[in-house]
Amino acid sequence: MGSIVKWVLCVCLSGVPAIAFGQNDFCSARNIAFKEGEKLTFKVFYNLNFVWINAGNAYFTTTLEDMNGHKAYHITGDGKTAKSYEWVYKVNDRYETYIEKETMLPLRFLRNVNEGGFKINQDVSFDHKKGKVTSAKKTYDIPKCTQDVLSTIYFARNIDYNKYKVGDKIPFSMFLDDKVYNLYIKYQGKEVIKTKMGTYNAIKIVPLLIEGTIFSGGEKMTVWVSDDANHVPLRINSPILVGSIKVDLIEYSNLRNPFGGIINEK
């Protein structure tokens, strides 16, 4: 079934068409959306033949640490298969990023995953002043303001979606698996979303997916984030190659701002 954290991060791992880049939020954002101590928990459901199965959980935590003389947000994403689902596909994933507090750019990215016995271990260091990234003792050129797969989500939470029109695309660069991908987030307006936690006013966005072993490429995933200053993901829906998945926020704590947009919270 693939990585639980990867589903929540809205990405997969292969080629994608390039788009034009220019000055955008990914080169000028400041953090107003999250703080140290924040914790988010998501439940992942898999649908096959109209039956929803509890596939697992994903946990995201944020701390503030020193990283090579810089104050940095240390963000971890852990994904584990539900015990009732381990007989189908067992997952134990951990993603980590260190985001410099002032620039909101990643300093280091770590990926340690075990998916059905397939293991990946990565340790990536960024040097944004030189436009370089080092992975497995190899150095690559990267564009300005390049993100990693986890820092992208926290960077995107700081986008001011109110200044965009429906259909606008917000581009960014991401380094993953020794490649730079040119991606975008499409703003799709605002709507009410109902989850098991309650009913909320939400911002609807569509990320451009990278075609891989789990997802088809293109604009097939939909993400709803809270229509407040936190921009917390509330729900993610996407078809996959076999069936579909749904990811819902089920717990949160230590948000930076009041959790707004609540119509009815259970």
PyMOL commands that set and color helices and strands:
alter all, ss='L'
color gray80, all
select helices_A, chain A and resi 4-9+25-27+83-85+151-156+161-163
alter helices_A, ss='H'
color red, helices_A
select strands_A, chain A and resi 39-48+51-67+70-81+91-100+106-115+118-127+132-135+138-141+169-176+179-195+198-207+222-226+233-239+244-253+262-265
alter strands_A, ss='S'
color yellow, strands_A
deselect
rebuild
show_as cartoon
